[in-house]
Amino acid sequence: MLEAGPARDPGQPVRDGVAMTGERCRTLFRRQLDSRLLDVAARWLRAQDEGYYTIGSAGHEGNAAVAAALRPGDPALLHYRSGAFYLTRSEQAGRLPEQGIRDVLMGLTAAADEPIAGGRHKVFGHPDLAVIPQTSTIASHVPRAVGVAFAIERARALGVRSAWPEDAVAVCSFGDASINHASALSGFNTASYATYQGQALPLLFVCEDNGIGISVRTPKGWVEAAARRPGIEYFAADGCDLAQAYDVAVRAAEHVREHRSPAFLHLSTVRLMGHAGSDVEAAYRTQREIKADLARDPVLRTAALLVEAGLETPEGLLTMYESAREHVLRMAMETTRSPRLGSAREVMGPIAPRDPELIARISPVAATGEAREKAFAGSLPENEQPLTLCQSINRTLADALSVYPEMTVFGEDVAKKGGVYGVTRGLQKRFGPGRVFDTLLDEQAILGLALGSGVSGLLPVPEIQYLAYLHNALDQIRGEAATLSFFSRANYTNPMVVRVAGYAYQKGFGGHFHNDNAVAALRDIPGLVIASPSRPDDASAMLRTCLAAARTSGSVCVYLEPIALYHTRDLFEQGDGGWLAPYAPPGRWAETHVPIGRARSYGDGRDLTIVTFGNGVRMSLRAAVRLTQEGYGCRVLDLRWLAPLPMEDLLRAAELTGNVLIADETRHSGGVSEGVVTELLDAGFTGSIARVTSSDSFIPLGGAADHVLLSEEEIEQAARKLLG
């Protein structure tokens, strides 16, 4: 039987040798208790068929100490067992304890007025608490956390506004099983790599190690061995001992805040109540193992600490528990009466909110004449000869860097080299290494920097060197970038424009890693904007549109650049300069604005509409001229946007001729043409439709590539067949 010790002063340490006072211990115990009772409520709600999430925080309540060691303005990206951290942070920010409890209960019951996800998921997050919601059950948020820490320092260096205090520390928590995931390893490596080079990175990694991932054990000692990396200070504590956890967490947080370098806080925890409500631990754990974890229950151990300090009695704690339990369950019952999301439109509202009128006003904004003269060293691009696609993108990036002081351009080889194809050539020299810089060769790291920078207030423009490389890190766009607005009711967004060199037609050079025509995985992501310019003038206007959409609406944009057209100059004959275009001066940017989801039409023929994009535009225009010479009236519609598809323009162009040929350089299966056909049929188009595509193949070296890629000849043949 636990007996009370001699009473200590609540303002003094709760026990000898620790810094935590009795009063702080008592406060944190209440948050630990509330967190445990929320887990009880989650199971009760599930039994009543009123709750929809039972992965709880039981056994991890020591993370309340981590929250107490940090400041309310420190951005937090939290593990899904962070109930006590969230409740502590909520109280730190001046909210009543009931408010944090209600937040979590509304998440469990999918209440539409829940303050972060609005009934779309149970996540820990709040716009007023600097808690960025994470839906990852693994560690895919770790690269973003590195980006947040990076952005804290980079914003201060650039003198631009950040979402976080200048001396803030980012915190990122995860489980022991997650440290083996590729995204976690990418984040750890990036942090170590940056610190090794002397870069400031105020980031606290917190691994809550309960020794098991669902049913798979983590080998003893593995977390510490995996955590010890160059430049990352290692701290360890018993996460079931609140006083010790607090002391060590304070030291770790102080190290990060003072040195502006990362630390790894390893908290030993236990997992109680199973992985989730449906989990029967007895199927894979022995009774001895389960009892050993119960003996380390952090809530009971904090209760014992309070009793031993003479600050509480066992009877008083039992009374406190029963009162709190009744209170939490009563609140849980109340939340079941909250309204739920009632329509698809309501559910989808936060996916990609955009204001086209605002984008149209922001897109044409240019820097002052003096700033542009300086940026271009007195040689303004509108005074140059007509530009190639590569040159047009380069000049537009320079103009944008002049307009948006928070904009950064980064990726592999983009700085001194200026990109593999010269697209970013000269930008670092003009705007400095703080805004244009090289990264390590890791696509997850590149996109993580962008994600963290965007949510922190910067305007990141990362480059993925080749489309094939994007697939190495696609979940950073799908599972992290595209979901943030959805799961935060647009309270948090990660504006970014991801430039990707892509497609094929490089005359057989490079093979499939340098020639990739697969975009299906991108088009499957809700809310993602996919721009696919083919001509220099469109490239400039569309890039400005993407930047404005990111800046004003937090849009996530992928900007696909056709490699084979970067340096193309001619259209029909050598020397005709038909694929060059003059750079529009700022005074014409408003009239040349390209709204998201608007196509571009060439020709006025009434017999056939060729719908295409990317490299297909040039091929289709050449084919259309030959068909016109044979007496067929053709028009070519450049989609320009692969998501959202320009349905209004597409249907209008289709109806004008009644015959639609889709020339699609992506693959036959899962390619863009499938979506175009479906949209036309759904819209009620009754004319003739045909499509010609590249083969369902990877792209080989040399002339063999011509056998599997769409060709002008195939476009012509398909057109003649369709026209009879």
N, C-alpha and C positions, 0 to 999 in steps of 0.2 A: 504494500500500500504506500503510495507516494505521500510524503509528509512535507508540510511547508517548512521552509528554513527561516532563519531570522530575517525580518523585513528589511529590505534595502530601500534607500531613497530612490524614487522613480527617476530622478535626474542623474543618478550615478550608474556606472556600468552594471548590467544585469548579472554579470558574474565576473570574478577576477580574471584579468588578462585579456578582456575584450573591450572594445570601444562602444558597443551598442548600449544605450541607456535602457533602463527599465521601461520608461515611457514609450520610447520608440519600439521596443520589443512588444509591448502591449498593443500598440497601434497596428503593427505588422501582423501580429497574431490574428487580429480581427479580420484583416484582409485574407490571410491564409484560410481562416475558418469560412469566410464567405465564399472563397473559391471552391473549397471542398463541398460546401452545401449547394453550390451551383451544379457540381457534378451529380449530386444526389437528385437535384431538381431535373437535370437532363434525363436521367433514367426514369424518373416518375412521369415526366411529360411524354416520353416515348411510350411508356406503358398505357398512357391515356390516349395515345395516337394524336397527341398535340405537339410533340417535339420531333425534330428531324435531324438531330446531331448528338452523338453520345461520346465522341472522343473528348476526354476530359483532361484535367490538370492534376488529378490526384497523384501525390507522390512528388510533384514538382513545385510545390508551393514555396519552396525556398527561393524561387525567382522573385518573390516580393523584396528580398534583400537587394537584388540587382537593381530593381526600380528605385529603391530608396537611396542607392549609391549614386544615382544619376540625377540629372535635372529635368524638370518637366518639358523643357524645350529641346532636349536631345532626341533626334529622330530615331524611332525604334521600328525595326522590322522583326516581328515576333514569331516564334515557334507556336504551333497550335496548342501547346500545353502551358500557355502563359497567362492563365486566369489571374493568379495572384499578382503578377507584374502589372497587368492591365488595371486591376482594381486599385493597386497602390498608386500607379501613375494618375489615375482619375482623381484620387483624393489629393495627391500632390498639387494638381492643377486647380484646387479650390472647390471641387465638386463634392456634393454630399455622397456618402458611401452608397446610398440607395440608387444614385444615378448610374454608377458603374455596374451595379448588380442588374439593374433594369436593362442596360445596354446588352448585356450578355444573354439575359432571358429572352429579349426580343429577337436576338439572333437565333436562339434555339428554336423558337416558335415561328420563324420566318415572318415576323411582323413587318408590314410595309413601312412603318414609321421608325424602324430601327435606325440609329443615327449614321451608320456607315454603309452597309450593303443594302439596307432597305428591303430585307426579306429575300435577298438573292443568295446569301450564304451566311453561315455563322463564322465570322472572322473577328479578330481583335483589331480594332482600328477606330480612330476618331480624328476629325480634322482639327479639333481644339487641343488634342493631347500629343501631337507630333507622332502618333502611332499610325504607320502606313500599313494598310491591310495586306495580308499575305494569304493566298489560298494554297500555297504549295504544301504538299505533305512530305516533300523531300527537302532539298536545299537549293532550289532554283532561284531563291531570293538572295543568295549570298553574293553573286556578281553585282546585283543591284545595290546591295549594301556597300560594297566597295565603291561603287559609283557615287553614292550619297556622301561618303566620307571624302572622296576626291573632290566633289563639288563644293563642299564646305570651304576647303582651302582655295580652290580655284576661283570661286566667286569673290573671295576676299582679295586675292591677288589681282583680279581683273577690275576690282572696284565696282562690281555690279551687285545688285540686290539678290540675296539668297532667301530661301524659305526658312533657314535655320540661323540661330545666333552665330556670330563669328567664331566663338570659342566652343561651339557645340561638339559633342561626341556622338557618332552614330553607333547604335548597338544592334546586333543581329544575333538571334538565338535559333538553335536547331538541336536535333537529337543526335545521339551517338551513331545511330545507323546511317544518318544522312551525311556524315562526314566522308563517306566513301563514294558519294555521288559525284559524277563528273562536274556538275555545276559548283559544288562545294569546293572541289579541288581547284577548279578554275579561280574561284574567289580567293582562296588561301594563297595560291601561287601569285595572283596579281598583286595582292597586298604585300607579299614578301618581295616581289620583283620591284615594286614601286619604292618600298622602304630601302631596299638594297641600293637603289640609285639616289637616295637622299630626298625622296619626295615625301612631303607631309601627308599622312593618311590617318586621321583620328577615328579609329574604328575598334570597337570592342566586340570580338566574337565571343559568344557564350554557348558552350556545348553543355546541354543538360543530359548527362550520361546515366541512364537507368539500366544500362547493360543489355538491352534487348530491343530489337526492332520487330514489332509484331510478335513473331515467334522465333526469330533468328538471333542468337546470342552474339554480342560483341566481345571479342577476346579481351581478357583482362590486360590492361596496359596499352591497348591499341590506340585509344584516344590520345593519350599523352604522347605516344610515339609519333602519331600522325600530326599532332598539333605543333610539335617543335620544329619551327622553320626559321630561316634567317630573317632577322628584323622583326619577328613577332614574339613579344614577351609572353611567357607562359605563367599562368597563375592557376592554382588548384585549391578547392575547398570542398568540404562536406556540405552538400546542398540540403541535407536534412538537419543540419545544425545552423539555425538562423543566425546566431551571433557570429559564428565563424564565417559563414557565407557573406554576411554583411561586411565584416572587417576586410576580407579578401577582395570583395567586389569594390569596396571603396579604394583600396590600393590599386586595383586594376584600372578603375575609371580615372583615378588621379594620374596614373602613368600615361594613359592615352591623352588626357586633356593637357597635361604639362608638356609631354614630349611630342605630341601630334603624330604619334606612331601607333601601330596596331598592337593589341594584346589579345590573348586567348584565355578566357576564363573557363576552366574545366570544373563544372559542378557535378559532384557525385550525387545522384538522386535514386529514387526507387519508382517503380510503376505500380500503382495500386488500382484496383477495380478493373483490371484488364486493359487491353489496348483500346477497346470501345465497348459499347453496351452488349454487342452480340458475341464478344470474345470470351471463350471458355478457357481460361489459362491452365486449368488442370489437364488439358489435352496435351500440353507441351512443357509444363513446368511441374516440378515435384512439390509436394506439400511443404517440404523443408525450405525450399527456395521461396515459396510464397510467404511462409511464416517469417522468414528472415527479413523480407521487405516490410512486412507489417510491423516488425519490431523497430524499424527505422522510420516509421511514419513521421514526416516532418511536422505535421500539425500537433500530434501528441508530444513530440519532443519539445516543441516551443511551449506547449502547455506546461510540461514538466519544468522547463526553465523558469517560467513565471512562478510556479508554485515553490520551487527551490529558492527563489529570490524573495519569497514572502510577499510577492505582489498580487497573487491570486490564491484562492483555495480550490481544492478539487470540487467541492460542492458548488462554489461560485461559478467555476468554469462549466460544469454540467448545466447549471441554470442558464448561463450565457448561451451554450450550445442549443438547448431546447428552444429558447426564445428566438435565437437567430434562425434556427431551422423552420420554425413556424412562420417567421417573417418572410423568409425566402420562398417557401412553398406557397404562401399566400400571394406574393408578388408574381410567382410563376403562373398561378391560376388566373390572375388578372391579365397577364399578357396573352393568354389564349383567346381573350376576347378582342384583341387588337385586330384591325383590318389586315388582310393579306393582299398581295398583288393580284389584281383582278383581270388583267388582259395581257395579251402578247405585247401590245404597244407599251403598256406600263412597264413590263419586265425589261423591254429592250431600250427604253428611253435613255439610259446613261451610256449605251455602248459607244456611240460616236456622235456626241452632240456637236453640231457645227452651225455657225451663223454665216451663210453665204454672203450676205450683204456686208458684214464686218470684214470678212476675208477679202472681198472685192475692194474695200476701202484701204485695207492695210497692205495688200499685195503691191500696189504701185508706189508705195512710199520709198523714197530714195534719200540718201545722205545729202548733205549740203554740197553745193558745187565745190567748195574748198576741200571738203573731206574726200570727195570723189577724185579731184585733181591729185590729192596726195596719194590716195590708194592706187591710182593708176599711173603715178609718176608723170602726170601731165599728158599722157596719151590715152584719152578716153576711148572706150571700145566702140562707141557709136561713130567715131571718126576713122576707125579701121576699115580695111577692105572687108567684104562679106566673110563671115566666120564659118568654120566647121562646127560640128556638134560638140566636139571636145573643147574648142575655144569658147564657144558660147556658154557652156556650163562653167568653165573656169572664170569667165568675166562675171557671170551672174553670182557665183560664190563670192567673188571679191566685192561686188556691190552689196551683197547681203551682209557680209562681215562688216562693211562700213555702216550699215543701217542698224544692225543688232549687236550692241556691245557684249551681250551675253552669249552670242553664238560661238561655237567651237567646231572645228573640223578635225577629225582624227581617224586613224586606222593604220593598216600596215603600209608602210612606204609612202605615206601621203605628204610628208614634210619636205625634207631636203630633196628627195628624188622627185617629188611632185606626182606620185602615183605611177603605176606601171605604164599607163598610157599618157601620162603628162597632164591629166585633167586638173590636178591641184598644183601644177607647177607655179612657183613664184609666190604662192600665198603665204607660206611661213615667213619668207623674207620681208614681205610687206606688213604682215599683221603680228608677227612674233610667235615664238614657241609656246606661249601661254594659250594661244587660240588655235594654232594649227600644229599638230604634233603627231608623232608616230606612237603606236602602241606595240605591245608584245603580240606575237602571232597566235592569237586565240580569239576566235569569233565570239565565244561566250563572254570573254572579258571585254571585248569591244562593245558589245550590246549592253552588257552590264553597266559599263561606264556611262553609256547613253541613257539608260533607264534611270540610274541614280542622279545623273546630271539634270535630266528633264524634270523629275519630281522635285528637285531642289531649286528650280528657278532658272536654270540655264537653257539654252536652245542648242542641243547637240545635233551635229550632222556627221554621224559615223559612216565610214566607207567599209563595205565588205568587198574584198578584192575581186572575187568571182562569185557568180550566182551559186555554183556548186558548193562553195564554202559556207553559204548561208545555212545549209541544211545541218551543218555541225552544231548550230546554236538556235535552231528554229523555235524551240520552246521559250527562249528569251523574248521572242515576239509574240508567240501564241499564248503561252501560259503566264507571262509576266506583263509585257507591254499592253497587249490588247485587252486584258482582263481588268486592269487597274481602275479605269473609269467605271466599268460595269459594277465592280464590287465595292465602289466607294461613292456611288451616286454622283460621280464626276467631282467629288470634293478633292480627290487626288488625280492628277493626270501626269503622263510622262511624254510631253511633246518631243518629237524626234522626226528627222528625215533621214532615213537609211538609204544612202546611195549604194547601188549594187551594179557592178559591171556584169552584163549578162548576155544571154542568147548565144547564137553560134555564127556561122558564115565567116570564119576566119581563115578560109581557104585551107582547111584541114589542119591548121596549126594547133597544137596543144592538147588534143584529145578531150575526153569528157570532163576533166576537171576545169578546163578553161573554156569549154563550150557546153553550156547547160541550157536546155530549153524547157525545164520543168518548173512551172509556177503554180501547180494545183494546190500545193501545201500552203501557199500564201493566200490564194483566192478562197480558201476554206476558213479563213480567220475573220470572225465577225468584226465589222467596224474598221478594218484595216483599209487605208487608202493605198492603191497601187497605181502609180503613174508610169506610163511607158511612152516617153517621147521618142520620135524618130528624126524629126527635123530640128535644126539649130534654133529657129525662132520659137517653136513650140517648147523646146527644152528649157529655154530661158524663162518663158512665161509660166510654164508649169512648175518649175522649181520655185519661183517666187510664190506661186499659189500654195504649194506644199509648206513652205516656210511660214506663210501667213496663217495657214490652217493650224499648224503646230503652235505658233505663237499665240493665236487668239482662242483656240478651242482645245488645245492639248492633243491634237490629232497625231496618230502614229502613221507615218507615211513611208512607204517603200518606193524608191525612185529608181526604176530599172533603166539602165543606160545600155543601148545596143553597142557592144564593142566594135562590131564590124563597120558601124557607121561613124565611129568617133572621128576618123580622118577622111571620110569619103567627101569628095568634092563635086563629082559629076553625077548626072542623072541618066541622060540618054546616050550622050557621046563624050568621048574623052575631051576635056577642055571646056565643056559647056557650063561648068560651075553651077549646075542645077541643084546641087545638094548643099550649097552655101546659102547663107542668109545674113543680111546686115543686122547689127545689134541695135535694137530699138532704144532711143534716148529716153530718159525718165519721163519726159513730157508725153510719151506715147504709151507708157506702161498701162495706164488705165484702159485705153481703147484696145490694147492687145491682151488684156487679162483673160486667162483661160480658167473658167470655173471648174471645180471638181465634177466629173461626170458629164462633160461636154465633149463631143467628138468634133472632127474636122473633115469637111467634105471637099473632094476634088472633082471637077467636071460636072456636067449637067445632063449626061446621057439618060435616056428613058428606057433602055432595054435591060440593063444589068447593073446591080450594085455589088461591088466587091468590098466586103467588110474585112478589115485587117488591122494590123498594128506592128510596131517595131520594124524589123527588117522587111516584113511583108509589105509595108507601105511602098518602099522603093521598087520592089519586085512587081507589085500590083500596078503601080503607075506605068511602069515600062510595058507590062502586058496589056494594060488598057489602051495604050497608044496604038499598039499593033492591032488590037481588036477594032479600034475606031477606024483605022485605015482600011479595014475589011468591011466597014459599013455598020458595025454595031455601036450603039450609043451606050457608053459605059460611064459610071461614076465610081469613085473610090472613097470609102468612108474609113478614115483612121480613127479607131476607137479612142486612142490616147490614154484612156483610163481603163484598166482591167478590173478595178473595183473602186467605187461602184461603176458598173457598166453604164454607158450613156444611153439608156433605154429610149428616151424621147427622140434623140437624134437618130438612133438605130432604126426605130420603127418608121420614122418619117422617110428616111432614105430607102427603106425596104418597100414601103408603099408606093414610092414614086416610080419604081420599075416593076415591081411584082416578082422579080427574080433576084435572089440573094445567093452569092457565092462567098463563103467564108474562107479566106486564105490565112491559115493558122500555122505559124512556125513552131508552135509547141506540139506536144505529142497527140496522137489520135485519141488515146484514152486519157481522160483527165485533163485534156487541154482546154484552152479558152473557148474553142468553137463549141464545145458541149454546152457551155453556159449561154452562149449567144443563141444557139438553136432553141434551147429551152425558153429563154426570155421571149423570143419571137413567137413561139407557139403559145406561151402563156398569155401574151398580149393579144392573141387572136389573129395573127398574121396568117393569111390563107394562100399566099403565093408560093412559088417554088423555092426550095432551100437546098443547097448542096454545100459540101465542105471539102476542102483539100488540106491536108496536114502533113507534118513530119511523121515519121514512123515511130512506133513504140520501141525505141532503141536508145541506148547510150550512143554518144557520138564518137566515132573512131578517128584515128589519125589519117591525114592525107586525103587523097581522092576518094577513099571509101566513105567519107562523110557525105559526099554528094548523093550517095545511094539512099540515105535515110532522112535527109533534110528536104523540106519543101523547096521546089524550084519554080522559076518563072514559067518554064515549059509546062509544068503540071498545072499551074494556075490557068494558063491559056487553054489547055486541053479540057480542064474541068469547066471553064467558061463556055467553050464551044458546045460541049455536051449538054450543059444546062440550057443553052439558047437553041438547041436543036439543029 
